[in-house]
Amino acid sequence: MKQFYQIDLVEEYPNVNFYSIRLEDKELTELERFFEKIPDWM
């Protein structure tokens, strides 16, 4: 089974850009999903 994805720009700065993969059937990027798992107190 093929999974389709796209690459989304997450943050943009003068010297660097950060991107994350988002699976076609998901609303959040993989980076956003990762940050949701980290407790707020960290």
CHARMM internal coordinates of N, CA and C (Angstrom, degrees):
IC EDIT
DIST 1 N 1 CA 1.4346
DIST 1 CA 1 C 1.5297
ANGL 1 N 1 CA 1 C 109.35
DIST 1 C 2 N 1.2995
ANGL 1 CA 1 C 2 N 116.15
DIHE 1 N 1 CA 1 C 2 N 129.36
DIST 2 N 2 CA 1.4590
ANGL 1 C 2 N 2 CA 121.08
DIHE 1 CA 1 C 2 N 2 CA 179.39
DIST 2 CA 2 C 1.5134
ANGL 2 N 2 CA 2 C 110.40
DIHE 1 C 2 N 2 CA 2 C -85.38
DIST 2 C 3 N 1.3272
ANGL 2 CA 2 C 3 N 114.51
DIHE 2 N 2 CA 2 C 3 N 142.66
DIST 3 N 3 CA 1.4551
ANGL 2 C 3 N 3 CA 120.48
DIHE 2 CA 2 C 3 N 3 CA 172.72
DIST 3 CA 3 C 1.5206
ANGL 3 N 3 CA 3 C 107.43
DIHE 2 C 3 N 3 CA 3 C -114.51
DIST 3 C 4 N 1.3076
ANGL 3 CA 3 C 4 N 115.38
DIHE 3 N 3 CA 3 C 4 N 133.17
DIST 4 N 4 CA 1.4470
ANGL 3 C 4 N 4 CA 119.95
DIHE 3 CA 3 C 4 N 4 CA 178.69
DIST 4 CA 4 C 1.5182
ANGL 4 N 4 CA 4 C 108.85
DIHE 3 C 4 N 4 CA 4 C -103.44
DIST 4 C 5 N 1.3035
ANGL 4 CA 4 C 5 N 115.17
DIHE 4 N 4 CA 4 C 5 N 147.17
DIST 5 N 5 CA 1.4534
ANGL 4 C 5 N 5 CA 120.54
DIHE 4 CA 4 C 5 N 5 CA -178.27
DIST 5 CA 5 C 1.5124
ANGL 5 N 5 CA 5 C 109.74
DIHE 4 C 5 N 5 CA 5 C -147.21
DIST 5 C 6 N 1.3204
ANGL 5 CA 5 C 6 N 114.18
DIHE 5 N 5 CA 5 C 6 N 168.86
DIST 6 N 6 CA 1.4641
ANGL 5 C 6 N 6 CA 119.31
DIHE 5 CA 5 C 6 N 6 CA 172.71
DIST 6 CA 6 C 1.5146
ANGL 6 N 6 CA 6 C 107.68
DIHE 5 C 6 N 6 CA 6 C -137.58
DIST 6 C 7 N 1.3014
ANGL 6 CA 6 C 7 N 115.46
DIHE 6 N 6 CA 6 C 7 N 161.27
DIST 7 N 7 CA 1.4586
ANGL 6 C 7 N 7 CA 121.77
DIHE 6 CA 6 C 7 N 7 CA 179.68
DIST 7 CA 7 C 1.5163
ANGL 7 N 7 CA 7 C 107.88
DIHE 6 C 7 N 7 CA 7 C -104.55
DIST 7 C 8 N 1.3352
ANGL 7 CA 7 C 8 N 115.51
DIHE 7 N 7 CA 7 C 8 N 121.67
DIST 8 N 8 CA 1.4673
ANGL 7 C 8 N 8 CA 121.69
DIHE 7 CA 7 C 8 N 8 CA -177.14
DIST 8 CA 8 C 1.5236
ANGL 8 N 8 CA 8 C 110.38
DIHE 7 C 8 N 8 CA 8 C -108.79
DIST 8 C 9 N 1.3078
ANGL 8 CA 8 C 9 N 115.24
DIHE 8 N 8 CA 8 C 9 N 141.22
DIST 9 N 9 CA 1.4548
ANGL 8 C 9 N 9 CA 120.99
DIHE 8 CA 8 C 9 N 9 CA 173.78
DIST 9 CA 9 C 1.5257
ANGL 9 N 9 CA 9 C 108.07
DIHE 8 C 9 N 9 CA 9 C -74.87
DIST 9 C 10 N 1.3369
ANGL 9 CA 9 C 10 N 116.24
DIHE 9 N 9 CA 9 C 10 N 127.47
DIST 10 N 10 CA 1.4648
ANGL 9 C 10 N 10 CA 121.18
DIHE 9 CA 9 C 10 N 10 CA -178.49
DIST 10 CA 10 C 1.5235
ANGL 10 N 10 CA 10 C 110.76
DIHE 9 C 10 N 10 CA 10 C -100.34
DIST 10 C 11 N 1.3227
ANGL 10 CA 10 C 11 N 117.06
DIHE 10 N 10 CA 10 C 11 N -51.28
DIST 11 N 11 CA 1.4640
ANGL 10 C 11 N 11 CA 122.61
DIHE 10 CA 10 C 11 N 11 CA 179.56
DIST 11 CA 11 C 1.5197
ANGL 11 N 11 CA 11 C 108.96
DIHE 10 C 11 N 11 CA 11 C -139.64
DIST 11 C 12 N 1.3115
ANGL 11 CA 11 C 12 N 115.11
DIHE 11 N 11 CA 11 C 12 N 144.91
DIST 12 N 12 CA 1.4594
ANGL 11 C 12 N 12 CA 120.32
DIHE 11 CA 11 C 12 N 12 CA -178.75
DIST 12 CA 12 C 1.5273
ANGL 12 N 12 CA 12 C 109.25
DIHE 11 C 12 N 12 CA 12 C -128.11
DIST 12 C 13 N 1.3300
ANGL 12 CA 12 C 13 N 116.37
DIHE 12 N 12 CA 12 C 13 N 127.12
DIST 13 N 13 CA 1.4511
ANGL 12 C 13 N 13 CA 123.26
DIHE 12 CA 12 C 13 N 13 CA 179.68
DIST 13 CA 13 C 1.5316
ANGL 13 N 13 CA 13 C 108.07
DIHE 12 C 13 N 13 CA 13 C -131.73
DIST 13 C 14 N 1.3294
ANGL 13 CA 13 C 14 N 117.30
DIHE 13 N 13 CA 13 C 14 N 166.14
DIST 14 N 14 CA 1.4662
ANGL 13 C 14 N 14 CA 119.17
DIHE 13 CA 13 C 14 N 14 CA -178.09
DIST 14 CA 14 C 1.5320
ANGL 14 N 14 CA 14 C 114.36
DIHE 13 C 14 N 14 CA 14 C -58.26
DIST 14 C 15 N 1.3276
ANGL 14 CA 14 C 15 N 116.93
DIHE 14 N 14 CA 14 C 15 N -36.21
DIST 15 N 15 CA 1.4661
ANGL 14 C 15 N 15 CA 119.39
DIHE 14 CA 14 C 15 N 15 CA -174.70
DIST 15 CA 15 C 1.5211
ANGL 15 N 15 CA 15 C 115.17
DIHE 14 C 15 N 15 CA 15 C -108.26
DIST 15 C 16 N 1.3224
ANGL 15 CA 15 C 16 N 116.81
DIHE 15 N 15 CA 15 C 16 N -6.86
DIST 16 N 16 CA 1.4664
ANGL 15 C 16 N 16 CA 119.01
DIHE 15 CA 15 C 16 N 16 CA -177.68
DIST 16 CA 16 C 1.5282
ANGL 16 N 16 CA 16 C 109.98
DIHE 15 C 16 N 16 CA 16 C -157.33
DIST 16 C 17 N 1.3143
ANGL 16 CA 16 C 17 N 115.60
DIHE 16 N 16 CA 16 C 17 N 150.15
DIST 17 N 17 CA 1.4612
ANGL 16 C 17 N 17 CA 122.55
DIHE 16 CA 16 C 17 N 17 CA 173.76
DIST 17 CA 17 C 1.5222
ANGL 17 N 17 CA 17 C 108.47
DIHE 16 C 17 N 17 CA 17 C -124.75
DIST 17 C 18 N 1.3339
ANGL 17 CA 17 C 18 N 116.09
DIHE 17 N 17 CA 17 C 18 N 144.35
DIST 18 N 18 CA 1.4585
ANGL 17 C 18 N 18 CA 121.32
DIHE 17 CA 17 C 18 N 18 CA 177.96
DIST 18 CA 18 C 1.5240
ANGL 18 N 18 CA 18 C 108.89
DIHE 17 C 18 N 18 CA 18 C -112.68
DIST 18 C 19 N 1.3207
ANGL 18 CA 18 C 19 N 115.06
DIHE 18 N 18 CA 18 C 19 N 133.15
DIST 19 N 19 CA 1.4575
ANGL 18 C 19 N 19 CA 121.93
DIHE 18 CA 18 C 19 N 19 CA -178.99
DIST 19 CA 19 C 1.5180
ANGL 19 N 19 CA 19 C 109.40
DIHE 18 C 19 N 19 CA 19 C -124.01
DIST 19 C 20 N 1.3230
ANGL 19 CA 19 C 20 N 115.39
DIHE 19 N 19 CA 19 C 20 N 158.29
DIST 20 N 20 CA 1.4541
ANGL 19 C 20 N 20 CA 120.91
DIHE 19 CA 19 C 20 N 20 CA 176.11
DIST 20 CA 20 C 1.5222
ANGL 20 N 20 CA 20 C 108.81
DIHE 19 C 20 N 20 CA 20 C -143.81
DIST 20 C 21 N 1.3006
ANGL 20 CA 20 C 21 N 114.77
DIHE 20 N 20 CA 20 C 21 N 152.13
DIST 21 N 21 CA 1.4667
ANGL 20 C 21 N 21 CA 121.34
DIHE 20 CA 20 C 21 N 21 CA 178.15
DIST 21 CA 21 C 1.5241
ANGL 21 N 21 CA 21 C 109.34
DIHE 20 C 21 N 21 CA 21 C -84.37
DIST 21 C 22 N 1.3190
ANGL 21 CA 21 C 22 N 115.28
DIHE 21 N 21 CA 21 C 22 N 139.40
DIST 22 N 22 CA 1.4647
ANGL 21 C 22 N 22 CA 120.81
DIHE 21 CA 21 C 22 N 22 CA 173.31
DIST 22 CA 22 C 1.5232
ANGL 22 N 22 CA 22 C 107.83
DIHE 21 C 22 N 22 CA 22 C -126.48
DIST 22 C 23 N 1.3135
ANGL 22 CA 22 C 23 N 115.36
DIHE 22 N 22 CA 22 C 23 N 122.06
DIST 23 N 23 CA 1.4556
ANGL 22 C 23 N 23 CA 119.48
DIHE 22 CA 22 C 23 N 23 CA 177.19
DIST 23 CA 23 C 1.5206
ANGL 23 N 23 CA 23 C 109.37
DIHE 22 C 23 N 23 CA 23 C -69.04
DIST 23 C 24 N 1.3066
ANGL 23 CA 23 C 24 N 115.38
DIHE 23 N 23 CA 23 C 24 N 146.82
DIST 24 N 24 CA 1.4660
ANGL 23 C 24 N 24 CA 121.34
DIHE 23 CA 23 C 24 N 24 CA -173.02
DIST 24 CA 24 C 1.5276
ANGL 24 N 24 CA 24 C 113.19
DIHE 23 C 24 N 24 CA 24 C -55.97
DIST 24 C 25 N 1.3081
ANGL 24 CA 24 C 25 N 117.85
DIHE 24 N 24 CA 24 C 25 N -37.21
DIST 25 N 25 CA 1.4663
ANGL 24 C 25 N 25 CA 120.83
DIHE 24 CA 24 C 25 N 25 CA -176.12
DIST 25 CA 25 C 1.5303
ANGL 25 N 25 CA 25 C 113.63
DIHE 24 C 25 N 25 CA 25 C -91.07
DIST 25 C 26 N 1.3298
ANGL 25 CA 25 C 26 N 118.09
DIHE 25 N 25 CA 25 C 26 N 5.62
DIST 26 N 26 CA 1.4667
ANGL 25 C 26 N 26 CA 122.12
DIHE 25 CA 25 C 26 N 26 CA -178.58
DIST 26 CA 26 C 1.5224
ANGL 26 N 26 CA 26 C 111.00
DIHE 25 C 26 N 26 CA 26 C -109.53
DIST 26 C 27 N 1.3254
ANGL 26 CA 26 C 27 N 115.27
DIHE 26 N 26 CA 26 C 27 N 149.34
DIST 27 N 27 CA 1.4610
ANGL 26 C 27 N 27 CA 120.19
DIHE 26 CA 26 C 27 N 27 CA 178.52
DIST 27 CA 27 C 1.5272
ANGL 27 N 27 CA 27 C 111.17
DIHE 26 C 27 N 27 CA 27 C -85.45
DIST 27 C 28 N 1.3385
ANGL 27 CA 27 C 28 N 116.81
DIHE 27 N 27 CA 27 C 28 N -34.51
DIST 28 N 28 CA 1.4573
ANGL 27 C 28 N 28 CA 122.19
DIHE 27 CA 27 C 28 N 28 CA -177.38
DIST 28 CA 28 C 1.5209
ANGL 28 N 28 CA 28 C 111.30
DIHE 27 C 28 N 28 CA 28 C -99.44
DIST 28 C 29 N 1.3205
ANGL 28 CA 28 C 29 N 115.41
DIHE 28 N 28 CA 28 C 29 N 152.98
DIST 29 N 29 CA 1.4642
ANGL 28 C 29 N 29 CA 119.90
DIHE 28 CA 28 C 29 N 29 CA 174.13
DIST 29 CA 29 C 1.5246
ANGL 29 N 29 CA 29 C 108.87
DIHE 28 C 29 N 29 CA 29 C -74.85
DIST 29 C 30 N 1.3131
ANGL 29 CA 29 C 30 N 116.60
DIHE 29 N 29 CA 29 C 30 N 166.37
DIST 30 N 30 CA 1.4586
ANGL 29 C 30 N 30 CA 120.62
DIHE 29 CA 29 C 30 N 30 CA 177.73
DIST 30 CA 30 C 1.5260
ANGL 30 N 30 CA 30 C 111.23
DIHE 29 C 30 N 30 CA 30 C -63.31
DIST 30 C 31 N 1.3041
ANGL 30 CA 30 C 31 N 117.68
DIHE 30 N 30 CA 30 C 31 N -34.73
DIST 31 N 31 CA 1.4617
ANGL 30 C 31 N 31 CA 121.27
DIHE 30 CA 30 C 31 N 31 CA 177.07
DIST 31 CA 31 C 1.5257
ANGL 31 N 31 CA 31 C 111.03
DIHE 30 C 31 N 31 CA 31 C -65.29
DIST 31 C 32 N 1.3119
ANGL 31 CA 31 C 32 N 117.45
DIHE 31 N 31 CA 31 C 32 N -44.57
DIST 32 N 32 CA 1.4620
ANGL 31 C 32 N 32 CA 121.14
DIHE 31 CA 31 C 32 N 32 CA 178.15
DIST 32 CA 32 C 1.5233
ANGL 32 N 32 CA 32 C 110.98
DIHE 31 C 32 N 32 CA 32 C -63.70
DIST 32 C 33 N 1.3071
ANGL 32 CA 32 C 33 N 117.24
DIHE 32 N 32 CA 32 C 33 N -40.26
DIST 33 N 33 CA 1.4646
ANGL 32 C 33 N 33 CA 120.84
DIHE 32 CA 32 C 33 N 33 CA 177.33
DIST 33 CA 33 C 1.5218
ANGL 33 N 33 CA 33 C 110.87
DIHE 32 C 33 N 33 CA 33 C -63.77
DIST 33 C 34 N 1.3231
ANGL 33 CA 33 C 34 N 117.13
DIHE 33 N 33 CA 33 C 34 N -38.41
DIST 34 N 34 CA 1.4523
ANGL 33 C 34 N 34 CA 121.67
DIHE 33 CA 33 C 34 N 34 CA 177.33
DIST 34 CA 34 C 1.5269
ANGL 34 N 34 CA 34 C 110.63
DIHE 33 C 34 N 34 CA 34 C -62.77
DIST 34 C 35 N 1.3352
ANGL 34 CA 34 C 35 N 117.77
DIHE 34 N 34 CA 34 C 35 N -47.28
DIST 35 N 35 CA 1.4577
ANGL 34 C 35 N 35 CA 121.61
DIHE 34 CA 34 C 35 N 35 CA -178.94
DIST 35 CA 35 C 1.5311
ANGL 35 N 35 CA 35 C 112.27
DIHE 34 C 35 N 35 CA 35 C -65.63
DIST 35 C 36 N 1.2914
ANGL 35 CA 35 C 36 N 117.98
DIHE 35 N 35 CA 35 C 36 N -27.99
DIST 36 N 36 CA 1.4652
ANGL 35 C 36 N 36 CA 120.43
DIHE 35 CA 35 C 36 N 36 CA 176.52
DIST 36 CA 36 C 1.5264
ANGL 36 N 36 CA 36 C 111.86
DIHE 35 C 36 N 36 CA 36 C -65.35
DIST 36 C 37 N 1.3171
ANGL 36 CA 36 C 37 N 117.54
DIHE 36 N 36 CA 36 C 37 N -25.80
DIST 37 N 37 CA 1.4623
ANGL 36 C 37 N 37 CA 122.05
DIHE 36 CA 36 C 37 N 37 CA -178.19
DIST 37 CA 37 C 1.5267
ANGL 37 N 37 CA 37 C 112.81
DIHE 36 C 37 N 37 CA 37 C -81.77
DIST 37 C 38 N 1.3325
ANGL 37 CA 37 C 38 N 117.50
DIHE 37 N 37 CA 37 C 38 N -16.60
DIST 38 N 38 CA 1.4522
ANGL 37 C 38 N 38 CA 121.43
DIHE 37 CA 37 C 38 N 38 CA -178.47
DIST 38 CA 38 C 1.5290
ANGL 38 N 38 CA 38 C 108.87
DIHE 37 C 38 N 38 CA 38 C -84.52
DIST 38 C 39 N 1.3279
ANGL 38 CA 38 C 39 N 116.71
DIHE 38 N 38 CA 38 C 39 N 130.27
DIST 39 N 39 CA 1.4803
ANGL 38 C 39 N 39 CA 118.13
DIHE 38 CA 38 C 39 N 39 CA 178.68
DIST 39 CA 39 C 1.5220
ANGL 39 N 39 CA 39 C 111.65
DIHE 38 C 39 N 39 CA 39 C -63.63
DIST 39 C 40 N 1.3097
ANGL 39 CA 39 C 40 N 117.20
DIHE 39 N 39 CA 39 C 40 N 151.78
DIST 40 N 40 CA 1.4584
ANGL 39 C 40 N 40 CA 123.09
DIHE 39 CA 39 C 40 N 40 CA -178.43
DIST 40 CA 40 C 1.5255
ANGL 40 N 40 CA 40 C 112.56
DIHE 39 C 40 N 40 CA 40 C -65.19
DIST 40 C 41 N 1.2937
ANGL 40 CA 40 C 41 N 118.06
DIHE 40 N 40 CA 40 C 41 N -27.39
DIST 41 N 41 CA 1.4612
ANGL 40 C 41 N 41 CA 121.15
DIHE 40 CA 40 C 41 N 41 CA -176.97
DIST 41 CA 41 C 1.5189
ANGL 41 N 41 CA 41 C 112.93
DIHE 40 C 41 N 41 CA 41 C -74.44
DIST 41 C 42 N 1.2918
ANGL 41 CA 41 C 42 N 119.90
DIHE 41 N 41 CA 41 C 42 N -10.41
DIST 42 N 42 CA 1.4720
ANGL 41 C 42 N 42 CA 120.94
DIHE 41 CA 41 C 42 N 42 CA -178.79
DIST 42 CA 42 C 1.4968
ANGL 42 N 42 CA 42 C 110.78
DIHE 41 C 42 N 42 CA 42 C -77.12
END
COOR INIT
IC SEED 1 N 1 CA 1 C
IC BUILD
